[in-house]
Amino acid sequence: MSLRTTLACCLFLATAPALASFTMTVDSDLNEWLPGAPSGSSADDWTPVDGHGIKYFVEDQTGERAYLGPGWGGQDYDAEAVYAQRSATHLNFAIVTGRAPDADGFVAGDIAIDFGLDGTFEYGVVTLTDATGIGMAGELYRVTEWNYGLWSAPGVEGDPTSTPFGLSHPTAIEAGTKLADVDLSYDAMRYNGVSGLGIGEFGDAGKHYVIETSIALDLLDPSMINQNFLVHWTMACANDVVAVDPPPGGEVPAPASLLLLLAGLGGLAMRRMRG
């Protein structure tokens, strides 16, 4: 059976005061994000270090061709976690997935960033140099048009541009203006240089990959960078979703368009079925 799936990572990040002490080497190594090497047997493996304002969400799943919601794919297509941090000078992101950069089938999509939480996804970072969109890996774009995923609703294939659900999952940059080259790594997950590790309660040793990037704030529109924003990642069809809301008591309320989008996702914050 063809795996007609795509996985997505979303994260709402409030633009709290910048924390300058966080420094990151872009190398797919989680040693800046996690306080210790993952055990491969506990959900606590995903908890990030304290004190740097890191926002994250985890939706780790496993199995072969297991249902991920709204499609299928198991570990090979699992979107597992997303981490985001704002320092004094940069936006820093790490995405953990079971999808290898050289895997056959649907390829990884680009990182999409939506300032103002209005569903427009103004910026994107290319993760792979392939035929699904424009650009080369590591290029930052001011985006004017996105490609979208497979699903018009959970488990329903259809025109993804016809529903809030479909439109909530940009996959690859279709058109835009290149702003700069940024550091980007998409490789096997490591901790302090050691690869082949398991992480989380399911372990799945050697089956995790990290997309890591860092974007200088001075490359972005200064009128936007003090807004709350959402960072989203998906494969070429848009299936498995993880998300985290802004911190409780955040000053910026969600606009009506975003509330409609979230309603269409049918309970983003709930964990999906495990394979």
N, C-alpha and C positions, 0 to 999 in steps of 0.2 A: 504494500500500500504506500502510495506517495505521501510523504509527510508534508501536508499543506499547512504549515504552521509558521508563526513568527512569535517572538517573545519580546516583551517590552518591559522596560524599567522606567518608572517615573518617580520623581522626588520633588516635593514642594519645599523650597528653602527660603526662610525669612532672611532678609538681609540685615542681620544683627550687626553690631559693631565688629569691625574686622579684628581678627586675632593674628598678630604678626608672627607669633612664635612657631606656627606650623610651617614646616618646610617639607617639600616632597621631591623625590627623584622619580621621574616618569619612567618606570621600568617593569610594570606589572607585578611588583613586589608589594605585598600588603603590610610591610613592617611599619610604615608610618600610620596606618589606619587602625591596626589591631594591637592590643597590648602584649600579646604573646603568640607563639606559634599555635595554629589551630590543632585541636585534638583529633578531629575527624569523627567524634562521637557525641558531640553536645551542641545544642542550639546556641549555647552561650559563645561558641566560637565566633559568631558574627558581631558581637558587641564591640564597638570601636573604643579607642582610647578616650579618656576624659580630658576636658579642659581646652579643646580646640574648636568648639562649636560645630562639630561634625553632625550632620543630619543624615539619617539612613533609614532604609526599610529593607526587610528580608522576606522573600517568599521562596524558600528552598524546597524543591520537589525532586523526585527520583523516578526510576523505572525505565523500561523500554517502551517507547511509543505510548506512554501513559497520557491521560487527559491532563492538560495544563489549564484550560479555561481561557479563551473559548475554543481552543483547538488541541491538537495532540502533538506528542513528540518526546516526552520523557526527558531524561537527563541531557540528551544530546541537544535539545532545544530549550533547556531551562534558563530562564532569566532569574537569577538567584538573589542578587542584592545590588543596591546602588548606594554609594556614599558621596556626599558633597560637603565642601568646606570652602569658606571665603576667608582668605588672609588679607593683609593690608594691601596686597598688590595683585592677587590672582584669585580666580575661581578654580578649584581643584576637584576633580571627579574620579571615582573608581567604580567600575561596573563589573560584577562577577557573573559569569555565565557558563553553562555547560557547552556552549557552541564554540567549536574550534575555529580559528580564523581561516583555516584551509579545508574546512569540511565541505563535502558535497551537499547539494541541495540549496535551500534558501540561505543566502549569505547574511552576515550581520549588516544592520542598517547604520545610519549615522546618528550621532548624538544631537538631539534637538533641545533648544533652550527657549522657553516661553516667558519673557518678562511681562509682568502685569497680570499673569494668570488669565489671559483672554483667549487662549487657544490659537494664537497666531504663530508661535514658534519662529521668532525673528532671526535666531542664530543657529548655525549647525556646524559640527565638526565631522569631517569625513573620517570614517574608521578603516575602510578598506578601499583600495584602488580596484574597482570592478565596473561592470557594465550596468549596475542597477541605478546609478545616479551620476552626478558630475564630480570632477575633482579627484585629487590624489589624497591618500591617507595622511592625516595631520593638517589638512587645510581648513581654516576657519572661514565661514561664509556668512554674509548678511543675506538671508534667504528670502526669495520672493515666491518660490513655488516648491512644494514638497510632493514626493510620491507618497501614496498611502497604502494601507495594508489590505489584507484579503477579506476581512470580516465586516459585514454591515451590522451584525449583532452577535452576541456569544453563540458560537456553533452554527452561525448562518453565513454562508458565503454570499456576497453580493457587492454592489457598488459601494466601496468604502467612503466615497465622497457624498453619499446621500443621507448619512445619519451622524449624529454626534459621536456615536461609538467609533465609526470608521474614521472620522476626522480627528479623533483624539489620538491617533496612532500614526504620525508621520514616520516614514521609513528611511528614505534616501533623498538627498537634496536633488531637486529637479532643475532649479534655476536660482541664480543669485550672484552676488558680487564677492569675489575672494578678497578677504581682508588681510590675511597673514598666514604663515605657516606656524603651527604651534606644536609643542612636544606632545607626542602620542605614542603609546605602547599598547599592542594587542598581542598577548603571548600567554603561555602557560602560567598559571598562578604560582607565585613563589612567596616564601617568607624567609627573610634574611638569606636569600639566595638559594634556598632549598626548594626544589620542585617535586612534583609527584605526591603532594599532600592531599589528604581529605580535609573537608571542612563541614561543620554542621552535623546534625544528628544522623544524616544518611551517609556521611563520609565521602563515598564516590571518589576515592583517591585517584589522582592523576587525571580527573575528568573536569577540571575547573580552569577557566581562563579569565584573565583580567584585562579590561580596556581602561587605561589610565590616561588622563590628560590634564593639562594646566593651561589656563587662558589668562593672559594679562588683562587686568581691568581697563587699561588705557586703550585697548583695542575695541572696546564696546562703547555704545552711545552713552555719554555721561548722564543723559536724562533718564536712562533706564536702570542703571546699575544700583540705584537705591531702592528699587522696587522688589517685592517678593517675586520669586520666579519658580518655574518648574523645569526640571531637567528630565528628559525622556530618552529611552533607548529601546530599539526594537529591531527584530530581524525583518526580512523582506515582505512579510505578510501581516504581522501584528496580531499576536495571540496572548501570551502569558504576561500579566501586568503586575508590577509591584509599585506601590506609591506610599508616600508619607505626607501628612498634612503639615502646614506651618505650626510652629509651637503654639500651645494653648495661650489664649489672650493676645495673639498677634494683632498688631494695629491695623493691618490691611485686610478688610473683609473680602471674601471670595465674591467676584462679580457674578451676576445672574447667569451669564453664558457659561461660566465654569461650573456652576451648580448643575446646569442642564447636562453638561458633559459628564459630570460625575454620576448623575442619575442614570445616564445612558450606559455607563459601565457596569451598573448593577451591583454595587457593593465592592468598590475597588479595594477597600482596606481589609477585606476578609481573605483569609488564606484559601487557596484553591484546593481541589482534591489532590492528594498525593497518589502517585502511581503505585 
